[in-house]
Amino acid sequence: MQEIRKQLAVIGAGPAGVCAALAAARLGIETVLLGNRPVLGGNSSSEIRVWTRGATGAGSLFAEEMGVWGRLKLENFYRNPDGNPLFWSETLLDAVMSQRNLTFFLNTEVFELAMNGGRIGYIEGVQQGAERRLRVCADCFIDATGDGTLGAEAGIPFYVGDRRVEPTDGPQLPGAQLQGSSILYYTRREDHPVRFIPPNYAYDMEKIEQMLGRGGRIVNEQLSGSDCWWFEYGGVRNTIGDAQDIALELKRLVLGVWNYIKNSGKFDADCYTLDWLGSLPGKRESRRMETEYRLRGEDLLGARQFPDGAFYGGWYMDYHPAGGMHDAHEENCVQIPVNVYQVPLRTLYNRQVPNLIFAGRNIGTERDAFVSTRIMNTCALSGQAAGTLAAVCVRLGKSPAELDCAEVSGVRETLLREDMFIPGVRSEDGANLAGRAAAAASSHHSGACGPRAGSYSLGEGGFVTFPAVEGGRVAFTVTCDRPVELRARAHRSMLPSRLRPGEAAGDAVWKLEKGEHRLDYSVPPGMGGAFCTLVFENAPGAELGLARPGRTGFVCGRASRSEYCEPMLAYEGDAGLYVPAQAINGYARPWGGPNQWCAAPGDESPWLELRWETPVELSEVRLYLDPELSMELPSSHTRQWDESHHFTAREEMPAQLVRDLRIQVRGEDGALETVFTQKDNCQRLLVAQLPRPVRACALRVCADAAWGDRSPAVYEVRAYGPAEA
């Protein structure tokens, strides 16, 4: 038996486990990651191929998940813009293999856990195909198994569906109503007919036909990849103990569907074949652990703020019938939109086992919250939070429950520094030297509209979102081909959503004749420091003027679509939305406003500068850039997808993301020295370790080029000295 001793052991190598291990290792913790599959990524892996989604996919603007997970997604898009799931797995593997302080073992099933004085002493596992048994000893363990395997073995109670279970009761009580698992397939069109003869075990056409055409279960020959999410079964079974039976039943269903498409004569499918068929189901639900706090559905709907809020969610409250395809009389899902919401650290641990932390879908939630938090982007963020919490606990020699308020705040500050978004939380990092600086720039965007770029029909209604300035007045353009009574309701929100626009704040009516109109609108009192969203009623014959994209925070579109435009709407004069001081206000992304410095259009040599009255010693600079946070970055996708996903794929690197840059420091002699250069940057968080500590009166970021034709933008600049870096 091989014995491994590390400070932290992470069990489970899906999105949560990978992010937990990377987060802890980057904070200097000696970490080992164990996964029971040959590839990383869990349900998102090339083995299962469920695409990753989250808050942006459920309608929130400026809400795409970043941090450790975002770094992986951006790297994947840079290398793999077509969304090939094979290369996604390689992106994850490359990150894990190149990370200092991180050892990993694939194909390793943990089968034994030993307690010592109420703590986990060690775990044992076997690596398939290697005839290698491993014993892992660690100061802290993270259960990212998805099934809460370590927690149950350690004696922590858990929930299955709505039922509380003691570990001695077994993995699951009979009769629980859970969400099922899914197997996907990929299709390919050939240039010749391809015959399909189904295996004998596949369901016949008559049975399949009884399941289709109801509850949103519509098939066609182009159905592929995550279009097949509703190929679902297992919620009425033991999703752990009956895993093989569930997988085989799914195979019967899925190949029965493909046989129906190929051989019923109802589809133009002669030249289609299956390019890939999953064998391992993507599991949605099993155990949820009992933790110090269990997130509730009302916490999501009310966007509750927590003193230990550490990450966020934003996917729908997404309910699936327990019988899956066999519940053909029910809708395949019911989705209730939510705004982004905080998730507290207390959902990640139970003081009963002080050196165990949870991450992923097994964290502490009531079921109405679980149906949102289970989504992979949120699981990944929980992993970063768990890894960060573990790192702090290991360094302090404390359990999570023993941390005092200041130490919990320290965990949150570390998360913010590592690019976690915690809704409503402003960084107050005393070590960040930018907080003592004044900001200046070569220029800043006035907030004026760019050139006209077409129009957007309001015939089916629509919305316009913009940053609200107290007492401000905006103007926008509407063209009518007939007399129109244009009606809109204003809504206030700190982070807007096309599906939940926020608190109503008054109505507006414009009676318009045929022709083009410049309409004025006064920001409602009390709206300042938030986003204003005008939701327009259906107005056939009216079209909203559009501008060429160039400003963060100005968005228009329709609730039913994920394609956004920029409205030709602007304040009278410069409202100060993109001034240099925005880059040092403690926010690294939109919340109540853009929180961004943006150079003026036409600035050929844009720079942003921090200036100190007294020289400071610099060792590290962190830049938080703009990767277009209102567009999704899924792990993978097929060449086409059903419009019901409301997904818009990126076609190129974000136009405003800084690609090439230099960092310069101004010494006490007044001379500028270049201390860091970056070419072809594809990341939102760029960490510049200076070759040596330098004393500086000023720090300048020269944005030499962006990826497109938009002005370069910076959300936040941070600077640290040698002791803090």
N, C-alpha and C positions, 0 to 999 in steps of 0.2 A: 504494500500500500504506500502510495506517495502522499506525504504530508505537506500541506501548503499553509504557511502562516502569513497573513496579511492584516492590515488595519481594518479593511472593509471587504466583505464578500457580498456580491450582488448575484442573486439567483433569479434567472429569467433574462432572456436576451431579446425581448421585443422592444418596442419604442421606449417603454418606461425603463427597462433594465439597461439598455444601451446609454440612455441619457443620464441615468443615475451613475453609472460607472464612469462615463466621460467627465461628468461634473465633479465628482469626488477626486478623480485622478488629476484633473486640471488644478485643483486646489491643494495638490501636494500629498494626497492620501494614497498610500500603497493599497491598490485595489485588485481584486480578482473577480472576473465575470464568468459565470457558468450558464450555458444555454443548452437545452436538450435537443436542439435541431442542428442540422449541418450548416444553416445560414442564419444570419442575424436579421432582426426586423419583425419577428412574430407574424401577426396577420398581414403586415405590409410586405413581407419578404417575397422573393421570387418563387417561393414554395406555395404561397397562398394567394398573394397578389391583390389583396384589398387595398384600394388607394386610401391615403391618409387625408382626413378632412377635419374641420374644426369650426371655429367661430366665424370666419369669413364665409365659409360655405353655407352657413345658416343665416346669412344676411347682414352681419355686422360689418361696418366700414372700418378701415384702418386697424383691423383686428387679427391679421395673420400671425400665427404663433412663431416666435423667434427663439432667442436663447440658444442653448445647445442644439435643440431640434432644428431651429431655423438655419443654423450654420450647416447642418447636414443637408437640409432641403435646398439651400442656395447652391451648395457645392454640387449637388446632384443635378440641378437645373443647368448649371454652367457646363457640366460634363455631358449631360444626358437630357437635352432639351425636348426630345421626343417622348420622354417618360417611359423608357423601356425598364420593366421591373427587374430584369437581370442585372442591369447596371446600378440600380438602386441598392441592391444587396451588396454590390462591390463597393459602393460609396461608403456604406456603413462599415464594411470590413476594413477598408483602407483607413478610416478614422480610428477604429479600435486598435489596429495593428501599429499605427504610428504614434499612439498616445503614450507619453511617458507615464510611469507609475501604474500601468495597467497590464495585467496578465489575463488571458481568457482561455476558456476551454469550451469547444463546441461538442455536440453529441453527448452531453454529459447529463445523465438523469440522477437527481438527488433522491436517495431512497431512505436515508436515516438521519435523524437529528438527535443530538445528545444534549440534555439540559444539565447545568451545573449551578446550583444555588439560585435557581429561578431565572438564570440567563442561559442563552444558547452557548454551549461550550464549543461544539463543532458540528459540522454536517459531513456526511459521506455520500459519495456518488460514484457512478461507474461511467467511463467513457466508452461508448459503443464502438466496436470495431478495433479498439486498441488494447482490450483486455487489461485496462488500467483502472484501478480503484484509487479514488482520491479522498483524502480527509482534509477538510478545510477548517482551519481555526482562525478566528478573527475577533477583533474587539466589537465589531458591529456587523449586523447582517441586514440586507434589504431583500424583502420578499417581493419580487416583481414577476412572479410565476403566472399571474393572471387568475390562478385558482386559489390563492392564499395557502399554498401547500405548506410552507414553513410555519405560518401562523397557526394552522389547524394542528400540525404536529407538535407545536409548542404549547398547545392547550388553550389557545385564545378562542372564545366563542365567535361565531360568525352568523351571517344571515344568508339564506337561500330564498329568493323571492321575498315574501313578507314574513318569513318564519325565522326565529332565532334558534340556532342550533348549537348545542354543546359538542365539542370535538368527539366525545365518546358516542354521540348519536350516529356517527358515520358521515360520509361525504355529503349526503343530501337526503332530506325527508321525501317520502313519496307524495305525489300530488302537487308539488310546487309548480307554479306557472312562470316560466322563465322565457327569455329570448333564446331563439335557437341558433344553430350554426349554419354556415353556408359553404358550399363548394362552387367555385367559379369556373368558367371556361373562356378561352379566346378562340375566335373564329378567323378564318382566312379565306379569301376568294381566290380560286385557281382559274386558269384559262381553259379548263376542260371540266366536264362533269366528274363528280366524285361520288361513288356509291357509299352508302352507309347501311350496314347490317347490324342492328343492335344486339348486344349480348342478351342472353336469355333472361338475366335477372332484371333487366330494365322494365319499368312499368309500360303497359301497352297503351296504345293511342287513346283508347276509350277512357281509361282512367285519367290520363293526362288532360284530355279535353275537358273533363269534369272540373279540373282545378283552374283552368285558364279562363281569361276573359272577364273575371270578377275580381273586385278588390284591387284593381291596378295591375293584375298579373297578365300583362300583354306581351306576346312574343313576336319576333320577326327574325328573318334570317341574319340580320346584322347585329343582333343582340350579342354583346361580348363584354368580357371583363367585369367591372363593377356594375354594369347593367343587370348582372345576374344576382345581385344582392338578395333578392327575394326568393332565390332557390334555397329555402330555409327549412330546417327541421331540427327537432331535439329539445325544444323548450318544455315538453311534457315528460322528458326522460331525465335520468341522472346524467347531466352533461359532463361529469367526470368519469364515473364508473361505467357508463354506457357509451363511451366515446367511439369504440369500434362499430357498434350497432348503428349509431347515428351516422357515421361516415358511410357505411354501406347503404343505408336507406337514402342518403343524399345522392349516392351514385345511381341508385335505381330511379330517383326522381329526375336527376339532371340528364342522364342518357335517355330517359323516356321523353323528356322535352326535346332533346336534339333529334331523336327519331321522329317525333311529331313534326318538327320543322322540316326535316329532310324528306319524309316519306308520306305526309298526309296529302300532298298535292295542293296545299293552300298557300305555299310560299315560293318565291323565286329563289330556291335554295340549291339547285342542281350543282352549281359550281362551288358551293361552300363546303368547307371541311373544318374540323376542329384542329386548331394550331397547338392548343395546350388544354389540358383538363386537370384540375386540382385533385389531389388524393387526400390531402389533409384539410379538414374543415377549418374555416375561420370561426372561432368560438366567440360568442358575444357575452355570455353570462354564466357564472357559477357561484363561487362564494364571494361575499362582501364581509370584510372583517369588522368586528366590534372595536371601535377606537374611542379615543377620549371625546371626540365629537363626531357625530354622523351628519353629513351635509343633508339638508332637507330640500324638498321641492320649493317651499316658500322662500328659502334662501336664494334660490335661482331667480324666481319671479320677482322678488323684491330687491335683487342685487345687493344683498346684505354685505356690509363692511365688517371685517374681523380684525381684532388687534394682532392676530398672527396670520392674516391672509398672506399666502405665499405664491400662489399661481392662479390661473384663471381658466374658465371654460366659457363656452358660448354656443355649442351645438344645441340643436333642438332638444326638447324633452320628447324623445323619439321612442314610441311604443310599438312593439311588434306582437302579433298573436303568437301564443305559446306553441300552437300546432304548426306554425309555418305554412307551407303549401297545403297541408291537410286541412287547415282552417280556411278553406276557399271562400266561405261565406263572409269572412271578415276582411277589412281593408288590410293590405300588406304592411301598412304602417300608419300611425297617426302622429303627426309632428306639430308640437307647440313651440313657436319661436320664443327665444329668451334674449335678453341683452347680455353682454359679458358680465360675468360674476366672479367673485373671489372664492377661493377654496383655502381653508385654513390648514396650518401645519398639524393641528390636532386630529385631522382625518388620517394622518399617516402613522400613528402609533397608539399602542395600548400599554400603559405603565406596568401591566401584569408581566410582560417580558421586556425589561428595560433596554436590551440591546438589539431589538428588532424594529425595523421601520418598513412600512408598506409603500408600494408604488404601483400605479397602473389601475386596472379596473377593479382590483380587490380592495381599494382604499375604503374608508368608512363613510358610507352613504346610505340614506334611506332610498328606497327603490325609485321614487319620483325624481331624485337627483341622479341616481346611477344611470338612468336612461339617457342622460346627457353626458356625464363625466366619462362614460365608457369609451367614447370616441377616441381614436388613436392620438390625435394632436394633444388632447387634454391629458391622456395617459403619459405622453412624452414629457409634458411640463411637470406632471407629478413626479416623474423620475428625476428631473433636474432638482426639484425641491427636496426630494428624499436624499439624493446624493449630497446636496449642500448641507442639509440638516445633519446627516451622518458625519460629514467632515468636521463640522463645528463641534459635535458631541465628542468625537474621537479626540480632537485637539484639547478640549476642555476636561475630558475625563468624566463627562456627565451623560445621563440619559436624557432623551428629549423632554420628559416630564419634569426634569430638574432644572431646566433652563429658566433663568429669571427674565423679566421683561426686557432688560437691556440686551441680554444675549439673544432673545427672540428677535429683537430689532436688528441685531447684528446679522442674523441669518437672512433677514429680509434685505438688508443693505447689500449683502454679498450677492443675493439673487439679482437685485436690480443692477449691480455692477456687471454681472455676467449676462445682462440683456434679458432678464425675465421681466415681463410686463405684469404688474400687480395693479389692477384697475383702481384709480384714485389715489395711489401712493406716490408721493414725491420723494425723491432721494434726498437724504440729509446726511450724506457721507462726509464727516468732518475731515477725512483724509484727502478728499478731492480738492486739490489746490485751485481748480477752476472756480470754486465757490468764493474765493477771495479776489478774483480777477475782475477786470472790466473787459467787455468785449467790443471789438471793432471789426470792420470788414471793408473790403474794396468797394462793395456796393451791397444793396439788398433789394429784393423784389418789392415793389410798391403795392402789390396785390391787384394791380390792374389786369384786365382781361387781355389775353393774347388775341391774335387775329381771328376773325370769324371763321368757323369751320362747320357750316351747315346748320341744321335745325333738328329738333326732336319733337315728334308728334305728342300732343297731350290728349289725343282722341280717346285713349284709354287711361287717362290720368297720368300721374307720375309724381316724382318728388325732386326737390332741390335742397341740398344741404350746403351750409356755409358756416364759417366761424362767426359767432355773434359778438359784436362789439357794442357795449352799453351806449345807448343814445345814437347809435349809428344808423345810417340810411344807405340802402343798396338800390341799385337800378339794374333791371334786366330787360331783355327784349323778347317780345312775343309778336308773331305775325299771324293774322287771321285771314282766311279766305271767305269769311262771312261774319255777320255780327255774332259775338260770343259773350256770354256772361261767365267769366273765369273766376272760379271759387277755389280757395285754398285754406287749409288749417295749419297753423304754426305749431311746432312741437319743440320742446327743449330737451336736450340730452347731453351728457358729457362725452359719450361716444355713440354716434348715430348708428341706426340699423334701418335697412330698407323695409324690414318686416315689423319692427317695433320702434317707431320713430321717436317715442318719448312722451313727456308730459305735455298735454295740450296747452297752448298759450295764446289762443285767440284765432279769429277767422278774418279773412280778407276777401273782398269781392271787387272785381274790375269789370265794368261794362264796356266792351270794346267793339268798335266798328271794324269793318273790313280794312285791312292794311297792316302796316308795321307800327308797333307801339313800344315806346320806352316807358316801362312801368317802374315807379318808385315804391319802395317798401321800407317802413321804419321798423327797426328791431324792437320787439315788445319790451317794456320795462322789466328788469330783473333777468333778462336773457343773457346779459354779458358774461363772458367767461365760460360759455357753453357753446354747443352747436345748435343752430336753428335749422329745422327741417320743415320746409313748406310742402305739404302733401296736397296735390291738385286733384280735384274731382275730374271726371271725364269731360273733356272739352273738345268735341269734334270740330275740326276746322282751325284749331289753334296749334301753333308750333313754337317751341321755345328755342331761342337762339343759342347756338353752341360756340364755344371758343376752342382754339387749339390748346391741348392740355399743357399746363405749365405751373399750376398752383396746387399744393396739398391742402385739402380741406374743402374744396369746392367740387361738388359731385352732383350729378343728376342721373336719373334713371327711372326704373319702374320696379314696383315691389316684386313682380313675378320674374325678373330677369337679373342675372349677375353681370351684365354688360353695363358699364358706366361711362358717362361722358362728362365733360366739364361745361357748366353753363356759362353763357356770356352774362355774368352777374358780377358786380363789383361795388365796393364802397366809393363814396365821393372823396377822393384824396387818399393819401397813404394812411391806412389804419394801423400800421405798425405790426402786422401779423408775422413778418419774416425778418425782423431786425436782428442784429447779431446777439443781443441779450437773450433771445429765445433759446440759444444753444447752451446756455448755462443756467437755465431756470429750474433744474432738477427733474425735468421730464425728458424721457428719451424717445417719446413717440406721442401721437395725438391723444389728448385728453382735455376736453374743454376748449380746444383750439389746436392749431398745427404744431406748436412747440418746436419750431424749426427755423433755422436760418436758411435762406435761399438767396443766391446771387441774382442780381438784376439781369434780365435778358440783354444780351449784347456785351456783357462783361467778358472780355477776352482773357483776362488773367485774374480770375476770382480767388480771393483769399479771405480767411477768417482768422482773427488774431485775439489772443488773450493777453492782457497787460496787467502786470503787478507793480504796485508802488514800491515794494521792497523786493529785491531779487529772491527767487525761490530755487531750490534744487530739484531738478526733474529727472525722472528715471523711466517713466512709462506714460504714454498717451493713449487714450481710448477714444475712438470715434464711432458714433452711432449714426449710421447713414440711412438713406431712404431706398428700400428695395421694392416699393409700391405695396403697401400693407393692405390694400383693398382687393388684391388679387390673390387667389389661392396658389399654393405651391405643393401640390400633391406629390407623393412618393413616385407614383407611376400613373399612367392612363393608357387606354387603347387609342387607336387611330380615330375612332369616333365614339360617341356616347349619346345616350338618350337625353333629350332636352329636359326631362323631369329632374335631372340632377342639378339644374341651374348652375352649371359649371362653365366658366370661360377660361380657356387655356392661355397661358402666356406664350407669346410667339418669339420674344427676344428679351435680352437683359433689360432691366428697367432703365428708361432713358435718363432719369435723374440720379441714378446711382453713380457715385464717384468711382471712376475706373483707375485713373492715374493720379497720384498725389505726392506731394513732398511735405515733410514737416521741418520747419526751420525754428531755431531759437535765436533770440536777440540777447547777446551777452551784455555785461555791464559796460563794455566799450561801445555799445550801440550797433555793432556789426551783426548781420544775419548769417547764421551757419546752418546748412542743411544737415540734419542728423538722421533722417529716415526718408526712404523713397519706396514707393509701391507702384508697380505696374499691373494692369489687368486684374484689379481687385474685383471679386465677385461677392464679397461678404458685406453684411450690414454692420457687424461689430468688427472693427479693425483695431487690433492691439499692437501698438508700436513700442517695442522694448528698445530704448535708446542704447547705443553701444557703450555708453558710459554715462554716469550722472553728470549733469551740466547745470551750472547756475545761470539763470535766465531772468531777464526783466520782461520778456514777452515770448509767446509761443505762437507761431503762425502755421496754419494749415493751408497749403496752396493746392486748390482743386484744379489740377491741370487739364483734366478731361473727364467727362461723364460718358456713359455708354450710349447715350442718344443725343437728341437735339434740345433737350431741356436743360435749364440752368441747374448746376449741381446744388445739392441740398445736404445739410447736416442737422440732425436732430439734437445731438448733444456732443460736447467735447468734455472729456475728463483728463486730469493731469495728476500724477502721483509722484512723490519723492521716493528715494531708495527704501525707506523703512516701510512704505505702504504698498509698493508695487508688488 
